[in-house]
Amino acid sequence: MKTVRKGISIILVICMLISTFAFICASADTGRVTVNVRADAPKAGLKANYSIEVDTEYYVPGLSGMPFITGMTDAGFYCEEFGKVPTMEEFIDYMSDKRVEGVPEAAKYYKAYYSALKQAMTGGIAWIEYDEKDIEKLFELAPEYKDIDRAGLIDMLLSCSDECGVEEYAEIDFASSARYMQPGDKFKEGKSYACRVYASYNIEKEADALKDAINALMPYCRKKSEIDNKLKTASEDEITALNGELEQLKTQYDKELRDYEAVRDTFEELRQKTQLSDTIPVITVNGEKTEEQTSGGGYGYFYDFGKAEKATVIDLIIEFFENIVNFFKNLFNF
């Protein structure tokens, strides 16, 4: 349980670091690779696209190796909390639940936030809908906010929004219509749109190897947990016997334990490398540089498209046929 408590503490810290849609890294620009993200501009009446493309094979959309890239590589933690290595979506849901437990009054906000984060972590992009008039109103109420960068202003609109805002977090008496968009939502005429984007160094192969090593240890972790629980209330004689069982268990799973430690060490070296400034890309969206945010040691990538364009007839026809193709893809996958 000590391992689990430690793991949960680390998770809560991770939640704070990821709260700017960021992963831990250094802030220097020297040597950083520019990775261009191709994303469709918002067009009123069309559905938001939650996948991006990157122009290099060394980087992938979203966050490769999540949750391991955050430093959570302890097999005992995954056994206790999940019974397996979770998918990225399951891990983000777990973080969301822990955050809500810590700040229950902000449940609606964090549920919306982590749902959007899930899209960014997997497909590479999360969409934010806002109204330019809300920013004008904000400036009227607090002219000093004109000095805040665009990403900071959008964050403020979200924290003060009618749909997912938190009154206790609002710095002024103000409510906006800003919201995180969800899959299936369409862009609206007259509304403006910004996005958070992710592209990360491709470590999927190494992450899969670590996942396999941890999953192979699940039987060992379950039995060890049972013995550890018995040791808490055991007599001296029972302790001796239980310690003997632990030694036998280690012998039985010696190969799996050694494989796990070897893969874990290799992955940790890679993780440290991918957090160096020269492996954290400078993100551009359709060739234009994003606005970078730093907070709590994290990096975030923000791009503002502004008001949605009006969809043409050709756009609507293309979307119609794309929906048909996606329907049959999903049908055959099912």
N, C-alpha and C positions, 0 to 999 in steps of 0.2 A: 504493500500500500504506500510505502514511503516513495517508491519509484513513481507510482501513479500520481501522488500529490505533487511531487516535483514536476511531473509531466504536465499536469494541469496548470501549475504556476507558469511554466514556460509557455504553454498555449496562450494564457491570458496576456503575457508579454507580447507574444507573436501577434495577437489580435490588435494590440495597440500599434505595432509596427506596420501591419498591413492596412491600417485604417486609412491610408492615403493611396490605396491601390498600389503598393510598393513592395519591392523586395530589398533586403539589406545589401548595401553596397557602399563603396567609397564615392566621393563626390567629384573627384578630379576628372576633367575632360581629356587629359593627355592620353593619346593612343586609342581612344574609344572609336569603335566601328559605327558608322552610320547605317542604320537599318531602316529602309523605307517600307511603310505599311500602306497597302492599297485598300482603301475603304470607300464604299459608295457614299456620295453626299446625300443628305436627307432630302427626300422628295415627298411632298404632301400627298397622302393617299396610299403610299407604298409602305410595306412592312419594313421594320428595322432589320438589318442584317447583322447577325452576331458572330460572324466569322471574318477574319482578315487574312490577307496573304502577305508574306514577307519576301524580300528579294534576295535572300541568301539561304543556302541549305544549312548553315551552321546555327541559325536561329529559328525558333518556332513561335507561332502565335501562342499567347498565353504564358503560363509559367510552367516550364518543364521540370518534372521531378517533384512536384508538390505532392505530399507534404514534406518530403525529405529535405528539400532545399531550405526549409526553415530551421533545420537542425534537429528535427524530431526523428531519430533513427533507433530509438530504444524499443526492442522487441516486446519487453514486458509491458510497456505502456499500451501498445497496440493490442496486445492480448487482453489486457484488463478492460480497456475502453471500447474495443470494437470486435475482438475475437478474430481479427484478420487485419491485413493492411487495407485501410479504407481507400475508396476511390477519391479523386480530388473533390468531387461534389459532396461526398459523405463527410470528408474532413472539414470543408467549409461550413456545412450544416452544423457540425459539432462546434466549431468556433462560434458560430452564430448563437447557438443555444447557451454556450458559456458566457458570451457577452451579455445576452439578455438576462441570464441569472444574476449577473453582477449589477446590471442597471435595468431593472424591470420596467421602470417608467419610460424607458426609451425603446421598448420592445418593437413597436411598429416601425420606428426608424431603422433599427438594426436588422430587422427581418428584410426590409426593402433594400438596405445597403448590401447585406451579404448575398441576397439573391442576385443583385447586379454584379457583385464581385465574382460570383460563380461564373457568370457569362464572360467576364474579362479574363479570368484564370484559365478557362477552357478554350473559348473561341478567340480570345484576344482583344475583345472590345466590349465596353459597357456604355449604354446611351443615357444621356440626361436630357430631359425636356424642361425648358424654362421659357419665361416670357420677358422680353427686353423691357417691358413697361415696369416689371417688378424691380429691375435694377435702377431705373429712373426714380421710382418711388423710394427705394432704399437710399439713394443719394440725397433726396429731399429731406428725409428724416435724419440722416447722418452723413453730411458732406465729407467728413474725414475718411469715409470708406472709399472715396474715389482713388485713393493711393494704393488700395489693395489690388493685387493682380487678378486677372480674369478667373483663374482657377479658384482662388480664394473667395471671390464673389459668388461663384456658382455653389461652392460648398456652403456658404452662408445662406443662400436661397433654399438649399435642400434642408438645412437644419431648422429653417423657419417655415417650412412648407405646410400647407393644409393637409396634404395626403400622408406625409411620413415624418413631419417635423416633430421636435420635442420642445415643448414650451420652456422647460427648465434650461435648455441649451440656447434659446434665443437671446441674443444680447440686447435687442430692442423690441418694442411692441410693434411687430411687423409680421405679416403672413404672406407667403408667396405661393404660386401654383407650380413650383418646380417639383420634379419627381424623377425617380429612376424608372426607366422604361423596362418592360418585361417582354419576353418572347411573344410574338403575335401582335404586339402593339404597332399601330401605324403612325407615321409622321403626320402632323396636323398643319394645315395652312395657318400662317400667322404666328406659329410657335417657332422658337429657336432651339437649336440642338448642339450639345457638346458631347464629347466622349472621353473615356479613359482608355488608354491602349496599353497592351503588354506585348513584348516580344522578348524572349529569353534564350540564352545559350542552350543548345540542344543537348540535354543529358538524359534523354528518355531511356536509352539503352542501359546506362548505368543504374538508373532508378529502377528499371524492371528487374535487374539482377539483385538489387537490394531487397526489393519486394519479395522475390522468390525465396531469398535466404531467410527473411523474417517469417514468411508464411510456413516454411519448413520447420521453424522452431515453435510454432503454436502449440503442438502437443506437449513439448517440454515446458513451455511457459505455464500452461494450465496446471500440469502436475506440480511444478515448483510452487505455484501460487497456493495450491491446496496444502502442501507441506508447510509453507511459510505461515499460513493461517493457523495450522495446528500447533506450531511452535510457540505461538503467542500465549497459549494456556497450558502448555505441556509441563509435566513434572520433569525432574532431572533425568530419570530413566528414559522417559519418553523422548526427551530432547536428544539423547545419545542415539536412540533408534532412528529418529527422524533425520538427524544429520547424516546417518549412514545411508538413509534412503536418498538424500540429496546427492551424496557422492556417487551412488549407483546410477542416479538419473543423469548426472553429468557424464559418466562413463558411457551410458547408453546413447546419449546424443552428442558425443564428443565430436564427431565429424561435422554435424550440423552447426555446433557452436563455433568450431574453428572456421568453417566456411563463412558463417555470418560475420565474425569479427574481421576476417580478411576483406570481405566485400564492403563492410561498414567503414573500415579504415580507408580503403580506396575511394569510396564515395565521399568521405569527409574531406580528403585532399582535393578532390574535384570541386566540391562545394565551396571550399575556401578560394579556389582558383577562380570560379565563376563569379565570385563577389568582389574581385579586383576591378579597378576602374577600367582596365583595358578590355574586359569581357562584358561590361554593361554597355549596351549600345546607346547611341544617340538616336532617338526615334524621330522619324519624319512621317507625316501622313500625306500621301499623294505628293511627296516632294517638299512639303512645307514643315519646318521644324515645330515640334510640339513645345508646349510650355512645361518645364520641369519643376516639380515641387519636391522639396526635401522636408521631412518631418520625422523626428525621432530616429534618425539614422536611415530613413527610407527614401526611396526614389519613386516619384509618380510621373506619369506622362499624360498630359491633358491637351486636348485639341478642341477648339471652338469652331464649328461650322457656321454658326449664325442662323439666320432664318432659313426655313426649309424652302427649297425650290418647288415650283409647281410641276407635277408629273405630266409628261406628255402622253399622248395616246400610245406611242410606241413603248414607253416605259410600262404602261398598264398591260399591254399585250405580252411583253416579255415576262412580267411578273405572273401573269395568268398561266403561261406555259411552264414556267419554273415551278409553280405550285403543283401542277399536274405531275411533272417529273418527280418532285419530292414526295408526292403522295404515293406513287408506285415504288419509289425507293424504300420508303418506310414500310409499305405493305409487304414487299419481298423480304426485307430485313426481319419483319415480325414472323 
